[in-house]
C-alpha cells in the first residue's frame, strides 16, 4: 500500500517527469493496454466460470459437514455431497462464464456454454475410463458398476447441463458493459524484455509455492483420510485452512500482477489466472512425495491415486485461478481509477 501510494502521488504530481526528465514509466505507461481482452477469451471465460463453481462447492461441502447436515465420518458421504453440490451449483458456472464472455464482446455464447459444461467433467471422464478399465481388467471391486455409471450420467445430463444453460442465459442477459477506467488503445504496446527472475515462470512459481506452504501440513491429513484408514473430522480447522489458502492466493496474485505491470507487461489476464491456480500444480507434485511414503504398489493403486489426484489438482487449479483473476481485476481497476490516464 505504501508503494502504491507513492506511485499514485508521483503520477498525479508529475514528480517522475521533473526528476527524470522523461515520460512516465512503470504501470501507468500501459494504461492503454491493461484492459485489452485476452486471447482465447471463450476458454478464459469458461475456466473462470468453472472455477467459481468449484470454489463454491468446496466451501459449501465443508460448511455442510461442519454444521452436521451429513455424517462426514461415514465413507462416501463427502463424495456424495460433493457430487450433489456440483450438480446444484452448475448454474453458477454458466452465469459467471457467460457474463464475463459477454463483457469481453464474445458472440458465440452457445459454444461458450458447451465448453463451460464440459471443461471439468471432460477430464474426469477420461481419467475414469482409464482407471475403471484397469480395475475391470484386474477384476477388482474398485470398479464402479454399470448402474452407478448410468446414475452419474443421468445427473450430469438432466441436472448439470440444464442448470448450466439456465445460468448462461441469465448471465448473458444481465451482463453490463465491461467497467474499464481507462480507454484501450487500438495498437497494442510492445512488451519489453525482462530478466528471468521477473518473468512469467518465476511469478507462477512464487504464486503457487507460498499458498501451498500454508496448507502443506493439513494436506497430509487429508491425503491420509482419502487414501488411508484415518477418518478426517477436523472440519473447523479445514475451513480455516481453506480461508487462509484463499487469502494468501489472492494477495500473492495481486502482488505478482503489480510486479508484472511495473515492468510494463500488460498481459495480466491469463497470468493472474495461472498464478492463482498454480497451487494445484504444487499439490499434484506433492502426490509423488506422498505416494512414496504411503507404500502403495500395483497398477490399480497407482492408477487410481495419480488419476484421481490429477482431477483434484485440476479442481484446485481452476478454483484458485478464479480467485487470482478476480482479485487482480479488482486491484487493477482500483489503481487505474486512482490516476489520470490521459
N, C-alpha and C positions, 0 to 999 in steps of 0.2 A: 504493500500500500504506500510505503514511503517512496519507493522508486516511481510508482505511477503518479503520485502527487507531484514529484519533481519533474517528471516528463511533461505532465499537463501544464505546469507552471511555465516550463521552458518553451513549450509550443505556443502557449497563449500570449506570452510576453515578448516573444521573439528574441530571447537571450541566445538561442542557438545561432541565429544569423549574426548577431553582434559579435559574439566571441569567435566564431569560426569563419565568418565572412563568406558563408555559402548557404545553400538551401538546407531546409530541414532534413535530418537523417533519422533513421530508426523507423518505428512502426507508423508514424504519421505519414511517411512518404508513400505507403502502399494503401492509403485510404481509398483510392480509386479502383482498387482490385480486391480488397479484402472481402467484399460481399459478392464477388463473382461466383456464380454457382459452380459446383464441382462437376467434373466429368463423370459419366455413368450415373447420372442423377437418379435414374429409376432404381438401380441396385442400391444406391446410397439410402434413398428414402425407405426402401423395403427393409434394409438392415436396421435402420433406426426404429422402424415400427415394430419389428420382431423383438428388438432389444427392449423396447418399452414394455412389451407384453411379458417377456421373461423376467424382467426386473419386478414387475407387479406380481407374477406368480411366486417368485422367491420370497418376497416379503409376506405375501398372503398365506402361503403354506406354513411358514414359521409362526406367524401370529395365530393361525388356527390351531396349531399344535400347542402353542403356549397357553391359550385360553381353554384348552381341553375339548375342542369340537370333535376331534377323533383321537383314538388311542395311539400315540406315536410309538409306544413300546411294542405294539403288535407289528410283526414284519409284514411289509407290503402296504401298510396303511398310508405311509408318506408317499409312496409311489402312486397309489390310487388317488390321493388328494392332489398330487401334482398334475396328474392327467386330467382330473376334473377341472382344476383351476385353469389349466392351459386351454381347455375347450371353452370354458366360460369367458375367458379374457381374450379370445380371438378377435373380438370387436375392437379392442384397444390397438392391436397391431394394424388392422385395416384403417382405423381412424387416423392414427399418427402418421402412417406411411402415406396415405392418400392426401392428407392435409399438407404435409411437407412437400410432396411431389407437385401438388398444385401450386404451392407458393414458389417453387422453383421453375414455374412455367411449363411443367410437364403436361402433355396432352394424351398420352397413351395410358390412361388410368386403369383400363381393363387389364392390360398386361402387368401393370404395377400391382394390381390386386392379386393376380395369379401368382406373381413372383413372391409377394408377401406371404401368401398362403402356403407356399411350398419351400420357402427358404430354410426353415428349420426342420420340418418333417422330412424333406427330401434326403438329407444326410442320415437321418435316423433310420429311414427305410433301407438305405444302402448298408449301413452297419448291421442292422437287424438281419438282413438277408444273409450276410456273411456268417455272423455268429450263430444264427439259428441253423444254417446249413451244416456248419461244423458240429453243432450239438446233435442234429439228426443223424449225421454220418457216424457219430460215435455212440448212437443210441442212448443219449443222455436225457435224464428227466428235466434238465435245464431248458430244453427246447419248449417254446410256447405251443400249446395245442392249437389246432385249426380254429376252434370256437373262439378262443381268446383273440386270435389274429383278426377274425371276422368282426368281433366286437369293437376292437380298436379302429378298424377301418370304417365301421359304421359311425363311431363317434366323430372321426375326422370328416367324413363325407357329409353327415347330416347335422353336425353341430359346429365344428370349427370353420369349415368353408363358408356356410351361410352367414355366420356371425361376422366373419372377416369381410364379406361382401357388404353386409349392412353397415359395418363400421366404416368401410371405404366410401360408401355413398354419403354417409353423414360427414366424414372428413372432407370430401371433395366439395360438398355443397356449402359447408360452413367456413371454408378456408378464405382468409383475407389475403391481401397483398403482403408480400414479404416486407417486414418493417426494417428497412436499412437506413441508418442515419447519414450515410454517405452515398453519393451518386457514383455508379460504376462506369469507368471509362470504356470506350469501345475497344481500344487496343490494350492487350494485357502487358503489364510491365515485366521486363526481363528480370529473372531472379538471379542475384549474384551467387557466386560460388562461396561456400563456407568450409571451415575446417571440419575434419571428421567428427571431432567431439561436439560440434554444434549441429551436426546433420541429423537426418531422419532416424538412422539406426540407433544413435546414442539417445535420442529423445524417447524412442519407443522402449528401449531397454530400461532407462531410468523410470519411465512412467509405469512400467509393469512390475519392476522389482520392488519398489517401495510399498505399494499396496499389498503385494504378495507377502512381504516380510511382516505385515500387520496381521495376517491370518495364518501364518505358517504353522503355529502350534495347534490352533483349533482345527486346521485341515487334517492333521494326523489323526485326531479322534474321530472326525467324520469318515475318513477312509477306513479306520478300524471298525466302525459301525457298518459301513456299506459292504465291506469285503471280509470282515472277520465275524467274530461271535459276540462282540460287545453290543450293547444296546445304548443308543445315544438318547439322553434325557435332558441335557443342559440347553434347552431352547432359549432361556433367558440370556445366557451368555452368547448363544449363537446369533440372536438378533442384534445384540450389541456389536458383535464382530462384523456382521453384515452392514450395520450402520457405519461402523468405523471404516470398513472397506470402501463404502460409497463415498464418504467424505474425503478420504485420502486420495482415491481415484479422481474425484472432482478437482481437488486443489492442485494435485500434481499435474493434471492435464492442463489446467489453466496456466500454471507456471510454464509448462513446455510450450503452450501456444504463445505466451508472451515472448519467450526466447526466440521462437520461430519468427514472429512478426518483427522483432527487434533487428533481425538480420535481413529484413525486407523480403521474406518468403511469405507470400500471401496464399499459398496452397494449404490452408489450415483445416479445411473441412474433413477430408479423409484422414489427415494426420491426427487430428483430435480424436476421431473415432477409433483409429487403430491404436493410438497411445492409451486411450482409456481401456480398450479391450485387451491390451497386451498382457494383462494379469492372467488371462486364460491360457496364454502360451506358457507362462511360468507354472501354472497349475498342472498342465499336461507334462511339462518337463519333470515336475516333482513325482509324477506317476512312475517314472523309471526308477527313481530312488526308492519309492515305497514298494515297488514290485520286488526289488532285490531283498528288501528287509522282510517281506511277507512270507517268503519261502514258497510262492506259488510255482507250480510246474504243470506241464501238459499243455496240449494245444487248446483245449476247451477253456481252461482258466486264463491262459494268455490272451486268447481271442476275446473273451468276454470282458476282461479287465481293460485292455487297451482300447477295445472297440467302444464300450460304453463310457469310459472315461474321456474319450475324444469327444463324445457328444456333450458331456458335462463341461469340458473346457470350452467347447464351441458356444454353449449357452452362456458361460461367463463372459466370453469374448463379446457376444452381441449385447448382453445386458449392460456391461460396464462401458462398452463403446457408446451406447445410448447416453449413459451418464456423462462420459467425457465430452461428447459432442455438444449436448445442451448446456453443460457448464461453460464450455468455451464460447458458445454462441452468446450466452448471457454476458460473459466477460467482454467479448469483442464489441458487442453493441454498447456496453456501458462506457468503454474507454473512448470509442469513436464518437459517442454522443457528447462527451465532455470537452471536445476540442472543436475548433473551427477548421473545417477541412477545405474551405475554398479561400 
